[in-house]
Amino acid sequence: MKSKKVTFADIAAYTNFSKTTISRYFNNPDSLTLENQQKIADALVALDYKENKVARILANGKTEFVGILIPNLYMHYYAEMLNQILATYETYGYKFLVFAGHEKKDVERKYIQELLAYNIEGMIALSPTIPSEELASYNIPVVGVEREDRHICSVNTDNYMGGVQAASLLKKCGCDIFIHINADMPKTTPAYGRVQGFMDICAEHRLSHELIFTDLTNDFEENRRKLFQIVETLEKKYPHETKGVFMPNDTHANVLLNLLIRKYGELPRTYRIIGFDNSPISSEAVIPTSTVGQQISVIASETMELLSLQMNERKKRKPTPLAQPIHKIIPPVLICRETT
């Protein structure tokens, strides 16, 4: 037989509390003593209470929804970061609404309005498209990940140290020429630290090096064509030198690796490759790829902790806003595999 739905009146009768007290337990538990909170919690177990989420949202306006704005799922880093953020549900209890904006401002602004219409309690911005000043103007807690973050809280990898680690490993491998391929980005972008760290090591040790700025996209065939042209150029300029190539991420490192293997049947001895991320593709590649590992699970956990801090503060009767954005830096971990 279908069991009877347990109401606030049933819980009140069981505990000898008023329905107002039961309502306070769900909407403002800190207003009750710990002893009374425990009594009501025990009653919920005894009565096999099933919470009506819709009714709770209507009562207190708290949806427990967090919006996520992600650039794309082509890059393995973003796919794994999303996977790790979603896994925080067991710890924090927030549900997620995810939109991929493909770095189009008009599209992302439309998605943000959609998220706001769902009364999200906070937002995680992995996409770099919308300036942090604009994100802050929406007056909800926001945490950025690996993007410009002057006006919002953020969690980033120590990208400068990552660039240092990558160049240092290629130096240890005895490379003759050091190549870093990346997008031409503003210095306010956290990932620019990879360029600066690489350059500083090359300058410090007087290493022959070259920066190649190119916009690699979210299209495999287009990226393969661009990297093929870069390889052709490198082989004309440095035919016999050992080329140490620092790629901007593991996805593009894997495209370069596949291109070389298809051309030569193996990874030539004149190439050493290191990526950045430690997304699953780096270890699953046909030749496991060395990488500067971003601690993706740690970044996801720290992101939700920082966002939860802001969201919980807003639930207080007299919330105290942050005096200034909090920025957390997570150290990278160098992972050496077969491509170096």
C-alpha positions in Angstrom: 0.0 0.0 0.0 1.1 3.5 -0.7 2.5 5.0 2.5 1.0 8.2 4.0 3.0 11.4 3.2 4.5 12.8 6.4 3.6 16.4 7.0 5.0 19.2 9.3 1.9 18.5 11.5 3.0 14.9 11.9 6.5 15.8 12.9 5.2 18.4 15.3 2.9 15.9 16.9 5.7 13.4 17.2 8.1 15.8 18.8 5.6 18.0 20.8 7.0 21.0 19.0 4.9 23.6 17.1 4.7 23.6 13.3 6.5 26.9 13.4 9.4 25.3 15.2 9.5 22.5 12.6 9.5 25.1 9.8 12.4 26.9 11.5 14.3 23.6 11.5 14.1 23.4 7.7 14.5 27.1 6.9 16.7 28.5 9.7 18.1 25.6 11.7 20.6 27.8 13.5 17.7 29.5 15.3 17.1 26.2 17.3 19.3 24.7 19.9 21.5 21.7 18.9 19.4 19.5 21.2 16.2 20.4 19.5 17.7 20.1 16.1 18.7 16.5 17.0 15.2 15.7 18.3 13.7 16.8 15.0 16.4 15.0 13.0 15.6 11.8 14.9 11.9 12.2 14.3 12.5 12.5 10.5 14.3 9.2 10.5 11.6 7.5 12.7 8.7 8.8 10.5 10.6 8.1 7.2 10.1 11.7 6.2 10.6 12.5 2.4 11.3 16.2 1.8 9.3 18.0 -0.7 12.0 20.0 -2.5 9.5 22.1 -4.5 7.6 23.2 -1.4 10.9 24.1 0.3 12.0 26.3 -2.7 8.6 28.1 -2.6 8.9 28.6 1.2 12.4 30.0 1.4 13.4 30.8 -2.2 16.6 28.7 -1.9 16.9 26.4 -5.0 20.2 24.8 -4.1 21.1 25.3 -7.8 24.6 26.3 -8.9 25.2 27.5 -12.5 28.3 26.4 -14.4 29.5 28.3 -17.5 32.0 26.2 -19.4 33.7 27.1 -22.7 33.4 23.6 -24.4 33.8 19.9 -23.8 36.3 19.4 -26.6 39.1 20.2 -24.2 39.7 17.2 -22.0 40.6 19.6 -19.1 37.1 21.1 -19.1 35.4 17.7 -19.3 37.4 16.4 -16.3 36.9 19.6 -14.3 33.2 19.4 -14.9 33.2 15.7 -13.8 35.0 16.6 -10.6 32.7 19.6 -9.8 29.6 17.4 -10.2 31.2 14.9 -7.8 31.0 17.4 -5.0 27.2 16.9 -4.7 27.7 14.3 -2.0 29.7 16.9 0.1 27.8 20.1 -0.5 24.3 19.0 -1.8 24.1 21.5 -4.6 22.7 20.6 -8.0 24.2 22.0 -11.2 22.9 23.7 -14.3 25.6 23.6 -17.0 25.9 25.7 -20.2 28.7 25.5 -22.8 29.0 29.0 -24.3 31.8 28.3 -26.9 33.4 31.6 -26.0 30.6 33.7 -27.7 29.7 36.7 -25.5 26.1 37.0 -26.7 25.4 33.3 -26.2 27.0 33.3 -22.7 25.0 36.4 -21.7 21.8 34.6 -22.8 22.8 31.6 -20.7 23.5 33.7 -17.7 20.0 35.2 -17.9 18.6 31.7 -18.1 20.6 30.7 -15.0 19.4 33.7 -13.1 15.8 32.9 -14.1 16.3 29.6 -12.3 17.3 31.6 -9.2 20.7 30.0 -8.9 22.5 30.6 -5.6 25.9 30.9 -7.1 27.9 30.4 -10.3 31.2 28.8 -11.4 32.7 30.5 -14.4 35.3 28.4 -16.3 34.7 30.3 -19.5 37.0 33.4 -19.9 34.6 35.3 -22.2 32.6 37.6 -19.9 34.8 40.0 -17.9 34.9 39.5 -14.2 33.5 43.0 -13.6 30.4 42.1 -15.4 30.0 38.7 -13.6 30.3 40.6 -10.3 27.5 42.9 -11.3 25.0 40.1 -11.3 25.1 40.2 -7.5 25.4 36.5 -6.9 28.4 34.6 -5.5 30.8 33.7 -8.4 34.0 31.7 -8.4 36.2 31.8 -11.5 38.5 28.9 -12.5 41.6 29.6 -14.7 40.3 33.0 -16.0 40.7 36.7 -15.4 39.5 37.3 -11.9 40.0 40.9 -10.7 36.5 41.3 -9.4 35.5 37.8 -8.4 36.8 35.0 -6.3 38.9 32.4 -8.1 40.9 29.2 -7.9 43.8 28.9 -10.2 46.8 26.7 -10.8 50.2 28.2 -10.2 50.7 28.6 -14.0 54.1 30.3 -13.7 55.5 27.4 -11.7 54.0 25.1 -14.3 55.9 26.8 -17.1 59.1 26.6 -15.1 58.6 22.9 -14.5 57.9 22.2 -18.2 61.0 24.1 -19.4 63.2 22.6 -16.7 62.1 19.0 -17.7 62.9 19.7 -21.4 66.3 21.1 -20.3 66.9 17.9 -18.3 66.1 15.9 -21.4 69.0 17.6 -23.3 66.9 19.4 -25.9 68.6 21.7 -28.3 65.7 24.0 -29.1 62.8 24.9 -26.8 59.4 25.5 -28.3 56.3 26.7 -26.6 53.0 26.8 -28.6 50.2 28.9 -27.1 47.6 31.5 -27.8 48.6 35.2 -27.8 46.7 36.1 -24.6 46.7 39.1 -22.3 48.9 39.0 -19.2 45.8 39.2 -17.0 44.9 35.6 -18.1 46.2 33.1 -15.5 47.5 30.8 -18.3 49.9 33.6 -19.4 52.0 32.5 -16.4 52.9 29.3 -18.4 54.5 31.5 -21.1 56.3 33.7 -18.6 57.7 30.7 -16.6 58.9 29.0 -19.8 60.6 32.2 -21.0 62.3 32.9 -17.7 63.9 29.5 -17.6 65.1 29.8 -21.2 66.5 33.3 -20.4 68.2 32.2 -17.1 70.0 29.2 -18.8 70.5 30.9 -22.2 68.5 28.3 -24.0 67.7 28.6 -27.7 63.9 29.0 -27.7 61.0 30.0 -29.8 57.5 31.1 -28.9 54.8 30.2 -31.5 51.5 32.0 -31.0 48.6 30.5 -32.7 44.9 30.1 -31.9 44.2 26.4 -31.7 40.4 26.0 -31.8 37.8 23.4 -30.7 38.0 21.6 -34.1 40.3 18.6 -34.4 40.9 18.8 -38.1 41.7 22.6 -38.0 44.1 22.0 -35.1 45.7 19.1 -37.0 46.3 21.3 -40.0 47.8 24.2 -38.0 50.1 21.9 -36.1 51.1 20.1 -39.3 52.2 23.4 -40.7 54.1 24.2 -37.5 55.9 20.8 -37.6 56.9 21.4 -41.3 58.4 24.8 -40.3 60.2 23.4 -37.3 61.8 20.6 -39.3 63.0 23.0 -42.0 64.5 25.3 -39.3 65.8 22.6 -36.9 66.2 19.4 -39.0 68.7 17.7 -36.7 68.2 19.4 -33.4 66.2 17.7 -30.6 63.1 19.8 -30.3 61.5 20.2 -26.8 57.8 21.2 -27.4 55.8 22.5 -24.5 52.1 22.4 -25.5 49.4 24.6 -23.9 47.3 21.6 -22.8 47.0 17.8 -23.0 44.4 17.9 -25.7 46.6 19.7 -28.2 49.7 17.7 -27.0 47.8 14.6 -28.0 47.0 16.0 -31.5 50.7 16.8 -32.0 51.7 13.3 -30.8 49.2 11.6 -33.1 50.4 13.8 -36.0 54.0 12.8 -35.5 53.2 9.1 -35.1 51.1 9.1 -38.3 53.9 10.8 -40.2 56.8 8.7 -38.9 55.2 5.5 -37.5 56.7 6.4 -34.1 57.6 9.4 -31.9 60.9 10.6 -33.5 63.9 10.9 -31.3 64.2 14.5 -32.3 61.0 15.4 -30.4 60.2 15.7 -26.7 56.7 16.7 -25.8 55.1 17.9 -22.6 51.5 19.0 -22.1 49.6 20.8 -19.4 46.6 19.6 -17.3 47.0 15.9 -16.5 43.5 15.3 -17.9 42.8 11.6 -18.7 43.9 11.9 -22.3 47.6 12.4 -21.2 47.8 8.9 -19.6 45.5 7.2 -22.1 47.3 8.4 -25.2 48.9 5.9 -27.5 52.2 7.0 -25.9 51.5 8.3 -22.4 52.4 12.0 -22.4 54.4 13.9 -19.9 52.4 16.8 -18.4 52.3 19.6 -15.9 49.5 18.2 -13.7 46.8 20.6 -12.6 45.3 19.0 -9.4 41.8 19.0 -10.9 40.1 17.3 -8.1 41.7 19.7 -5.6 40.7 22.7 -7.7 37.1 21.5 -8.0 36.9 20.9 -4.2 38.4 24.3 -3.4 36.1 26.0 -5.9 33.0 24.6 -4.2 34.3 25.4 -0.8 34.9 29.0 -1.8 31.5 29.3 -3.5 29.7 27.6 -0.5 31.4 30.0 1.9 29.8 32.9 0.0 26.4 31.3 -0.5 26.1 30.3 3.2 27.0 33.9 4.2 24.1 35.2 2.2 21.7 32.9 4.0 22.4 34.6 7.3 20.0 37.2 8.7 22.7 39.9 8.5 25.2 38.7 5.9 28.7 40.2 5.8 30.0 40.5 2.2 33.6 39.8 1.4 35.8 42.9 1.7 37.6 41.8 -1.4 37.7 38.7 -3.7 39.6 35.6 -2.4 42.1 34.1 -4.8 43.4 30.6 -4.2 46.5 29.2 -6.0 47.0 25.4 -6.3 50.5 24.1 -7.0 51.0 22.0 -10.1 52.6 18.5 -10.1 55.1 17.6 -12.8 54.3 14.1 -14.2 57.0 12.5 -16.4 55.9 9.9 -18.9 57.2 8.4 -22.2 57.2 11.5 -24.4 60.2 13.0 -22.4 
